[in-house]
Amino acid sequence: MPRKKISNLDILRLINQGLNAGEIAHRYGVTKGAISQRIKKLLQMGLIEIDVEKTAFQQSLTLKHVKYYRLTEKGKEEVYHRVTGGEAEAPRLPKVRGVHNVQFKMKIIRDADFWFDREVALKNWVRQYTWIGGVNIEKTTQNIIIRFGIEDPDPWKAAYKALTTALNVKRFLEVKAGFQLEDPIQMGKPKWEVLGDPVAEKVSKRQVVVTDIGAIDSTPEPGTLHFYDPEDVMAYLEMPRRIRQIEEEVKKFPSVAIEISRAVAEKVAVEVAKSVTNAILNPEAMKSSEQLKDLDEEISGRAAEVEGYA
């Protein structure tokens, strides 16, 4: 089986999901050195850069010298335009802003005094580990509940950042405040925001549409699409490219049909020629009028097939 060709877009998307070179190599069944060479070229092209904070954090946990990367602004634009098939000169294209309404709860195993003012105590931590706004922390009788949002144009990257943020909040509260907590469990429906859809903008002026997949409303601006699953966001973003592919295939169909008809016609013609040749070379086999009649009908039928395919 031929090995699947790995494009730059494949590598950029996996880097955007938080994978390192070794993990990408494992995903595609190739050597780490091969992926490292591709990453080196992406660095030279200015599409990615070393994620210093994440690299240092992961190395402190695993004690392994593994490098992590992140997309530059140029890299994000490259991924966006490659996924949507959009061109730089396009008047306006929908764009993912990020995900909000992210909520996790962590069951309290061992309680602690919620002694600190969260806005003050978490100020520096929020700046280091979150990407949009702050993290709202609420303590109930049995749970710690956190709410926040993530800003990132890649829906899977935003999902990864959301889970990472929740785990870091858990770690912070356990280390700094003395809690013992269960792993975070997602609550409600996170909303991935897509801005700039012209059809949604017209719809939102008349009504708000809510479905099991998502919604159209006017928050934070008219025509905002909200999806509840990053997979649906990717399907939406890839739709223009898929439509263009279908159009190209449809354009090719007439020429393909002609080639097929010609090939069939040539085959039928060869079979007719063989029948006639056989009759000429083996006259003894064609003595009866019934046999000659059958041959004549066969030749007429074949000729009609040829005309039909021509």
KELOVO-82865 format. One record per residue (C-alpha): residue in three letters; y, x, z. Coordinates in steps of 0.2 Angstrom, whole numbers, padded with zeros to 4 digits, always signed. Each point is the difference from the previous one (the first is absolute). Example, Ala and Ser with C-alpha at 12.3 -4.5 7.8 and 13.67 -1.06 7.14 Angstrom:
<milums>
ALA-0022+0062+0039;SER+0017+0006-0003;
</milums>
This chain:
<milums>
MET+0000+0000+0000;PRO+0017+0008-0005;ARG+0012+0004+0015;LYS+0014-0012+0001;LYS+0017+0008-0005;ILE+0012+0002+0014;SER+0018-0003-0004;ASN+0015+0005+0009;LEU+0003-0018+0004;ASP-0017-0001+0009;ILE+0005+0015+0010;LEU+0017-0006+0004;ARG-0006-0016+0006;LEU-0013+0007+0011;ILE+0013+0012+0008;ASN+0011-0015+0003;GLN-0014-0008+0009;GLY-0001+0016+0012;LEU-0015+0009-0007;ASN+0000+0019-0001;ALA-0008+0011-0013;GLY-0017+0001+0007;GLU-0001-0019+0002;ILE+0006-0003-0018;ALA-0013+0012-0006;HIS-0014-0009+0010;ARG+0007-0017-0007;TYR-0003+0006-0018;GLY-0015+0012+0002;VAL+0009+0016-0005;THR+0004+0016+0009;LYS+0015+0002+0012;GLY+0006+0015-0011;ALA+0002-0011-0015;ILE+0010-0013+0009;SER+0010+0014+0008;GLN+0005+0007-0017;ARG+0006-0018-0005;ILE+0010-0002+0016;LYS+0008+0017-0003;LYS+0006-0006-0017;LEU+0006-0016+0007;LEU+0010+0010+0013;GLN+0008+0011-0014;MET+0004-0017-0009;GLY+0010-0005+0015;LEU-0011-0016+0002;ILE-0007+0004+0017;GLU+0005+0011+0015;ILE-0009+0006+0016;ASP+0001-0013+0014;VAL+0004+0012+0014;GLU+0000-0012+0014;LYS-0017-0008-0004;THR-0008+0017-0004;ALA+0006+0007+0017;PHE-0006-0016+0009;GLN-0017+0000-0009;GLN-0003+0019+0003;SER+0004-0003+0019;LEU-0013-0013+0000;THR-0014+0008-0010;LEU+0005+0019+0001;LYS-0004+0001-0018;HIS+0013+0007-0013;VAL+0001-0015-0011;LYS+0015-0004-0010;TYR+0007-0017-0003;TYR+0012-0005-0013;ARG+0012-0015-0004;LEU+0009-0006-0015;THR+0018+0005-0004;GLU+0012-0013-0006;LYS-0004+0007-0018;GLY-0019-0003+0004;LYS+0003-0017+0006;GLU+0009-0005-0016;GLU-0014+0008-0010;VAL-0013-0010+0009;TYR+0010-0016-0001;HIS+0004+0001-0019;ARG-0018+0005-0004;VAL-0007-0014+0010;THR+0012-0013-0007;GLY+0001+0007-0017;GLY+0019-0001+0002;GLU+0012+0011-0009;ALA+0015+0008+0008;GLU+0012-0010-0012;ALA-0007-0017+0005;PRO+0013-0011+0006;ARG-0008-0005+0016;LEU-0018+0002+0007;PRO-0008-0007+0016;LYS-0001+0012+0013;VAL-0010+0001+0017;ARG+0011+0002+0015;GLY-0013+0002+0013;VAL-0009-0011+0013;HIS+0007-0010+0014;ASN-0006-0012+0013;VAL-0013+0013+0005;GLN-0007-0005+0017;PHE-0014+0008+0010;LYS-0007-0004+0018;MET-0009+0012+0011;LYS-0010-0007+0015;ILE+0005+0008+0016;ILE-0015+0008+0009;ARG+0010+0009+0013;ASP+0017-0006+0004;ALA+0016+0010+0004;ASP+0017-0002+0005;PHE+0011-0005-0015;TRP+0013+0010+0008;PHE+0010+0007-0015;ASP+0014-0008-0010;ARG-0009+0000-0017;GLU+0016+0002-0010;VAL+0005+0016+0009;ALA-0018+0007+0003;LEU-0006-0003-0018;LYS+0016+0006-0008;ASN-0005+0017-0006;TRP-0018-0006-0002;VAL+0005-0014-0012;ARG+0010+0012-0010;GLN-0015+0012-0002;TYR-0014-0013-0003;THR+0007-0015-0008;TRP+0008-0003-0017;ILE+0011-0016+0001;GLY+0008-0007+0015;GLY-0008+0002+0017;VAL-0016-0005+0009;ASN+0002-0016+0011;ILE-0012+0002+0015;GLU-0005-0015+0010;LYS-0011-0001+0015;THR-0010-0016+0005;THR-0013-0003+0013;GLN-0014+0007-0010;ASN+0007+0009-0015;ILE+0013+0012-0007;ILE+0008-0008-0016;ILE+0009+0011-0012;ARG+0011-0006-0015;PHE+0008+0010-0013;GLY+0003+0003-0019;ILE-0004+0014-0012;GLU+0010+0005-0015;ASP-0010+0008-0015;PRO-0002-0004-0018;ASP-0018+0002+0000;PRO-0009-0015+0009;TRP-0015+0010+0005;LYS+0011+0014+0007;ALA+0009-0013+0010;ALA-0016-0007+0007;TYR-0006+0018+0005;LYS+0017+0003+0008;ALA-0001-0017+0010;LEU-0017+0005+0007;THR+0005+0017+0004;THR+0015-0006+0009;ALA-0010-0012+0010;LEU-0012+0013+0005;ASN+0015+0012+0005;VAL+0007-0014+0011;LYS-0016-0002+0009;ARG-0001+0019+0003;PHE+0018+0001+0005;LEU-0002-0014+0013;GLU-0016+0007+0007;VAL+0007+0018+0002;LYS+0018-0005+0005;ALA-0003-0016+0010;GLY-0018+0002+0006;PHE-0007-0015-0009;GLN-0018-0001-0006;LEU-0001-0011-0015;GLU-0013-0006-0013;ASP+0003+0004-0018;PRO+0013-0010-0009;ILE-0004-0016-0008;GLN+0011-0007-0014;MET+0007-0017+0003;GLY+0008-0013-0012;LYS+0003+0004-0018;PRO+0010+0016-0005;LYS+0012-0003-0014;TRP+0002+0012-0014;GLU+0017-0002-0008;VAL+0003+0000-0019;LEU+0018-0001-0006;GLY+0007-0003-0017;ASP-0012-0012-0008;PRO+0011-0010-0012;VAL-0012-0015-0001;ALA-0001-0001+0019;GLU+0019+0001+0001;LYS+0002-0016-0010;VAL-0014-0009+0010;SER+0008+0005+0017;LYS+0016-0008-0005;ARG-0009-0017+0000;GLN-0013+0001+0013;VAL-0011+0012+0011;VAL-0018+0001-0006;VAL-0014+0005+0013;THR-0018+0003-0005;ASP-0015+0008+0008;ILE+0004+0016-0010;GLY+0018+0001+0004;ALA+0017-0008-0002;ILE+0016-0001-0010;ASP+0016-0001+0011;SER+0018+0006+0001;THR-0002+0012+0014;PRO+0006+0014+0000;GLU+0007-0005-0017;PRO-0003-0014-0013;GLY-0017+0002-0009;THR-0009+0010+0013;LEU-0019+0000-0002;HIS-0010+0002+0016;PHE-0018+0004-0002;TYR-0013+0000+0015;ASP-0012+0013-0008;PRO+0005+0017-0008;GLU-0014-0003-0012;ASP+0010-0015-0007;VAL+0015+0011-0001;MET-0009+0013-0011;ALA-0007-0014-0011;TYR+0018-0007-0002;LEU+0007+0017-0004;GLU-0013+0005-0013;MET+0001-0017-0009;PRO+0014+0005-0013;ARG-0011+0015-0005;ARG-0016-0011-0001;ILE+0009-0012-0011;ARG+0006+0014-0012;GLN-0018+0006-0001;ILE-0006-0017-0004;GLU+0013-0002-0014;GLU-0005+0017-0007;GLU-0018-0005-0001;VAL+0005-0017-0008;LYS+0010+0010-0013;LYS-0015+0011-0004;PHE-0012-0015-0002;PRO+0003-0005-0018;SER-0003+0018-0006;VAL-0015+0001+0010;ALA-0007-0016-0006;ILE+0003+0006-0018;GLU-0010+0016+0003;ILE-0014-0010+0007;SER+0000-0012-0014;ARG+0000+0014-0013;ALA-0015+0009+0009;VAL-0010-0016+0000;ALA+0004-0003-0018;GLU-0006+0017-0005;LYS-0016-0002+0010;VAL-0003-0017-0009;ALA+0004+0008-0017;VAL-0013+0014+0003;GLU-0013-0013+0005;VAL+0003-0010-0016;ALA-0001+0016-0011;LYS-0016+0004+0008;SER-0008-0017-0004;VAL+0006+0002-0018;THR-0006+0017-0002;ASN-0017-0005+0008;ALA-0002-0014-0013;ILE+0004+0012-0015;LEU-0012+0014+0006;ASN-0014-0012+0005;PRO+0000-0013-0014;GLU-0018-0005+0005;ALA+0006-0006+0016;MET+0012-0012-0008;LYS-0011-0009-0013;SER+0001-0018+0006;SER+0015-0010-0003;GLU+0000-0005+0019;GLN+0002+0018+0005;LEU+0014+0003-0013;LYS+0009-0016+0007;ASP-0002+0006+0018;LEU+0008+0017-0006;ASP+0014-0009-0009;GLU+0004-0011+0016;GLU+0000+0016+0011;ILE+0012+0009-0011;SER+0011-0015-0001;GLY+0000-0002+0019;ARG+0003+0018+0002;ALA+0015+0000-0012;ALA+0007-0015+0009;GLU-0001+0010+0017;VAL+0009+0014-0008;GLU+0014-0011-0006;GLY+0001-0008+0017;TYR+0003+0017+0008;ALA+0011+0008-0013;
</milums>
